[in-house]
Amino acid sequence: MALFVGKWEEVDSSSNYTDYLKEIGVGYFLRKRANKVKPVLIIENYGKNWTFSFRSKFKNTDLKVAQDEEFIESKKN
Protein backbone atom coordinates (compact mmCIF):
# COMPACT_ATOMS: atom_id res chain seq x y z
CA MET A 1 0.00 0.00 0.00
CA ALA A 2 2.91 2.36 0.53
CA LEU A 3 3.20 2.64 -3.25
CA PHE A 4 0.17 4.93 -3.24
CA VAL A 5 1.53 7.37 -0.65
CA GLY A 6 2.50 10.69 -2.18
CA LYS A 7 1.24 13.58 -4.26
CA TRP A 8 -0.70 12.77 -7.41
CA GLU A 9 -1.36 15.45 -10.02
CA GLU A 10 -3.50 15.24 -13.14
CA VAL A 11 -1.26 15.69 -16.16
CA ASP A 12 -3.90 15.54 -18.90
CA SER A 13 -7.64 16.09 -18.95
CA SER A 14 -9.81 13.02 -18.68
CA SER A 15 -11.14 11.77 -21.98
CA ASN A 16 -14.81 12.53 -22.60
CA TYR A 17 -15.06 14.50 -19.35
CA THR A 18 -16.86 17.38 -21.06
CA ASP A 19 -19.34 14.98 -22.64
CA TYR A 20 -19.94 13.36 -19.26
CA LEU A 21 -20.59 16.72 -17.58
CA LYS A 22 -22.99 17.69 -20.37
CA GLU A 23 -24.84 14.38 -20.05
CA ILE A 24 -25.42 14.85 -16.30
CA GLY A 25 -26.76 18.36 -16.87
CA VAL A 26 -23.83 20.63 -16.03
CA GLY A 27 -24.17 24.00 -17.77
CA TYR A 28 -21.81 25.31 -20.45
CA PHE A 29 -19.85 27.82 -18.33
CA LEU A 30 -19.38 25.42 -15.42
CA ARG A 31 -18.17 22.72 -17.86
CA LYS A 32 -15.59 25.13 -19.28
CA ARG A 33 -14.44 26.02 -15.78
CA ALA A 34 -14.30 22.39 -14.66
CA ASN A 35 -12.04 21.48 -17.58
CA LYS A 36 -9.45 24.00 -16.38
CA VAL A 37 -9.24 22.54 -12.87
CA LYS A 38 -6.25 20.29 -12.33
CA PRO A 39 -6.95 18.53 -9.04
CA VAL A 40 -4.21 17.19 -6.78
CA LEU A 41 -4.60 14.11 -4.57
CA ILE A 42 -2.30 13.73 -1.56
CA ILE A 43 -2.28 10.30 0.10
CA GLU A 44 -0.69 9.94 3.55
CA ASN A 45 -0.35 6.89 5.78
CA TYR A 46 0.17 6.85 9.54
CA GLY A 47 0.19 3.20 10.55
CA LYS A 48 -3.40 2.01 10.08
CA ASN A 49 -4.72 5.53 9.48
CA TRP A 50 -4.99 7.00 5.98
CA THR A 51 -5.61 10.57 4.87
CA PHE A 52 -6.76 11.48 1.37
CA SER A 53 -6.54 15.22 0.62
CA PHE A 54 -8.13 16.51 -2.57
CA ARG A 55 -6.93 19.98 -3.57
CA SER A 56 -8.09 22.30 -6.35
CA LYS A 57 -8.55 26.02 -6.96
CA PHE A 58 -12.24 25.77 -6.08
CA LYS A 59 -12.57 23.21 -3.30
CA ASN A 60 -10.43 21.28 -0.83
CA THR A 61 -11.57 18.06 0.82
CA ASP A 62 -9.93 15.79 3.41
CA LEU A 63 -10.96 12.22 4.08
CA LYS A 64 -9.49 10.35 7.07
CA VAL A 65 -10.08 6.61 7.39
CA ALA A 66 -8.79 3.73 9.48
CA GLN A 67 -7.59 0.65 7.63
CA ASP A 68 -9.84 -2.42 7.94
CA GLU A 69 -12.69 -0.34 9.41
CA GLU A 70 -15.90 0.31 7.51
CA PHE A 71 -16.95 3.95 7.21
CA ILE A 72 -19.71 5.97 5.65
CA GLU A 73 -18.75 9.16 3.87
CA SER A 74 -21.32 11.88 4.35
CA LYS A 75 -21.71 15.15 2.50
CA LYS A 76 -21.66 18.22 4.72
CA ASN A 77 -23.70 21.24 3.63
N, C-alpha and C positions, 0 to 999 in steps of 0.2 A: 504494500500500500504506500510505502514511502515514495514510490515513483511518481505519485500524483502531487506530492507536496511541492509548492512553489507558486510562481506567478504565471498565469496563462493569459495571453493577449490574443485577440482576434486579429489575424493578419490579412484576411480577405473577407468580403461580405459573403454571407450565406447564399447559396444558390436558391433562386425562386423565393427569397424572403419577401420581396415586394409583392409578388403574386399572392403569397400566403396572407400578408397583412390586408390586402385588398379583399380577399375571399372572406376574411372574418369581419369585414366591415370597418376597417380603419380608414379614416379619411385621407385625402390626397396629401395635405400639408404635413400631417403627422407621419405618414409613410415616408415622405422625403426626409423628415427630421430623423426618423428611426434608422434610416439607412446610413446616416452619418455618424451614428453612435458606435464607438468601438469599445465594447465592454471588456473589463478585466476581471478575471476570477483569481482570487488568492486562496490557496488551500494550505491550512496549517494543521499540524498534528501535535498534540500534547498527551502522549500516552494513549489512553483510550478515548480521549476527547478530540473532536475535529471541529474546525471552524472553516466555513466557506464564506468568503467576503466577495460580493459582487459590486464592482465599482463602475460608474459611468458618469458622464457630465450631468445627467438628469436625476439619477437616483442611486443611492447606495443601500445595500442590504447585507446583513450578517446573519448567518445561520450557524448555530452551535449545536452539535449533536454528540451523544456518547455512543461509542462503538458497541454493537450487539444489543442496543436498547431501541425498542420501537418508539417512534415519536410521530406526532401529528403537527404538520406545519399549518399555522393559521395566518390569515391575512389580517393585519391591523389597519384600521381606518384612520 
